[in-house]
């Protein structure tokens, strides 16, 4: 019987709570763990996508996401002093320590991803990380053709990796991946548009709230349709789609 998203979230919290960092990172343990807060959407996706996913893949996905947030919050980028109701890592521990904590999170993610016999999980995460970094620079420089391209890199790449890491870790043959990638692309778009609606920026500034809501609803509908093309029990993923479409925070 597939576990509900909330049960999967509890598993993720357990994995991360028990995560043993590389001993050399002991001086950075407090800021690293400070940067690990979040809704756990991406590691839950990894668990829901691959029935045999190990803790290493789940933690690696979330560590990459956390790395990106720790660095995005820095004064040189978004200059945010608060995230999820508490001080960001740089605001709590200083800018230099936040840079090192973000670097450590990324290094730990790849260390965990490379514990698998094949390099596929690590390769998927590396590709997503490079896309995220490129997207962040496009955002800084304003060098993107449209918001869809920007968010495909900044948000969609890691959503895709979250799903595909689950499949790689579970041993699903690569030939069966395309419908999953199509699903992940729609899910990444859905998440970003709803995020912009809640924050009042991005798509809302470009399209207005009503058109942005229509775009989110269409992405959710397409995501559900993609799930219908997959020969697997995708009920939990369908529930995740519905939850993301209806989220209010």
N, C-alpha and C positions, 0 to 999 in steps of 0.2 A: 504494500500500500504506500503510494507516494506521500511524502511528508509535506505539510502545508508550509507556505513561505515563512511563517513565524517560527515554526520548528526548525527550518533550515537556518534562519537568522540566529537562533540560539546555538546551533552547532557552530556557526561561524564565530560567534562570540567566544565559545569554548576553545576553538582552535587558536584564535588570536590571544586569548588570555593565557594559554599555555605555551605560546610560541617562545622558544629559546633563541635568543639572539646570539650572534657570533661573540665569543668572550671579549674580543678586542673592542667591542662597542659598548662595554660597560659604562664608560664615562658619559655616553649619549643615551643611555636607556630611558631616562625620564623624558627628555624631549621627543624621542622616537615614539614612546607609548602615548605621549600627549597628542601626537599627530595622527593617531590611529582611530580617532572617533569617527562615527559616521552611520549612515543608514544601512550599510552593508548590501546595497542593491546588487553590485557587481559580483561579489563572491556568492551570494545567494543564487544568482543566475548560473554561475559555474556549477554549483551543486545540483541545481534543478536540471541542468542540461546533460550532465554526465552522472549516471547512477553510481559509477565506481570511482568517483573523483576522490583523491586523497587530500589530506589537510594541506599538503605542500602547495598544490595548485590553487586552492582556495585562498590561502594566506598570501601567495605571490600576487594574485590579482589585486587584493586589497592593499597590499604594500605599494604597488605601482600607483594606484589611485591616491593613496595618502601622500606619497612622494610628490605627486603633481600639485596637490593642494598646499602642502607645506611651502613649496617653491612659489606657487601662484600668489600666495598671501604676502610675499616679501615686499618691502618698500619699492624695490626696483620694478616690480610687476604691478600687482593690484593694490599694494599698500593697505591690506586689510588687517585691522588689529583684533577683530573678533570673528569667530566662526562657531556656529552651533551654540551660541550663548556663552562662550568662554574665550579667553585670550588665544590668539593664534600662537603658533610655536615661536615665531620671531618676537612677538610682543611679550611672551612669557620668559623666553630664555636668551633673547638677543639675536641679532641678525646673522652673525657668523655661525652661531650654534645651529640656527635653523637651516642654513645652507648645508652644513655637515649632516644634520639629522635627515634632511631630504635625500642627500647622497647615500646615506646609510640605508634608508628604506628601499631605495632602488637596488642597491647592491644586494641586500638581503632577499629581495624579490627574485632576482636572477639566481642567487645561490639556491633557493628553494626550488625554482623551476627546473634547475639542472640536476636535481636529485632523481629525475625520471630516467629510465634506461635510454629513451630516445630524446632527441633535442627539440621535439615539436612544441611542447608547452613553452619552453624558453624562447624559441623562435617566434611564436605567436606574440608573446609578451614584448619581445624586443621590437618587433615591427609596430606594435601598437604604441609603444613608448616613443619611437622615432616620429610616428605620425602626430602624436600629441605635442611633441616639442616643436615640430614644424608648424603645426597649427597655432601654437602660442606665439611664435614669431610673426606669422601672418597677421594675427590679431594685433600685436604691438605695432607692426608697420602699416597696418591697413591694406595689406597687399593681397586681398582675396576678392574673387569675382562676385561671390554672393555668400549669404549666411549659411546656406546648405553645405557648401564646400568647406567653410571654416569649421562648422560643427561636425562634419564627417570626420575631420582630423582630430579636433579637440575632445569630442565626446564619443562619437560613433566608433572610433577605432578601439577604445578600451571596452565598450559594450560588446563589440564583435569578439574581441579577445576573451572576454569573460565567458561567453558561450562556447567558443571554440576550444579554450583551454580545458573546459569540462569534457568536451568530446575527445580531444587528443588524449587526456589522462584516462578516459574510459575505454580507449582503444577503438573508437569508431573509425572505419576506413575513410580515407580522405575523399573518395568518390561519392560518399554520402553527405559531405559537408555543405554543398551549395545551398540547399533550402534553409539550412540553419544560418548560414551567413546572410541570406536574404531576410530572414526573421530578425536577426540581430541588428541589421541596418535600420529596419523600421522601428525597432525598440529604442535604438539610440536617438533617432529623430523624435520619437514620442517623448522621451525623457527630457530632451533639450527644450522642446517647444513648451511643455508644461512648466519646466523650470523658468523659462522666460515669462510665461504668463504670471507665475507667482511673484517673480521679481520685477515685473513691469519693464523689462528691457529686451534686447535682442530682437526676436521675431515680433514682439509686441510693438516696438518702436518702428519697425519696418512695415508691418502689415496691419497693425491695430489688433485689439484683443479679440474681436469676434472672428476675424479671419485666422488668427493664430489658433483659436479654439477649434475651428473647422479643420485646420491643418493637423492638429493633435488627434482629433477624432478620426481623421482619415488614416493617419499613421497607425493608430490603434487597430482600426479595422483591417488594414493590410497586414499588420503583425499577426492578428488572429487567423487571417486567411493563410499566411505562410505556415503557421503551425498546423493548419488542417492538411497541408501537403506532406507533412512529415510522418513517416511510418513509425511512430513511437507514442508512448503515453505522455502527452504534453499538457495535461490538465493543470499541473502546478504552474507551468509557464504561462498558460492562459490566464490563470488567476493573477499572476504578477503583472501581466499586461493591463488587466482591468484595474488593478490597484494603482499602477503608475498613471493611468489615464484619469483616475478620479482623485489623485492626491491633492491635498490642500496645504501642504507644508513641505 
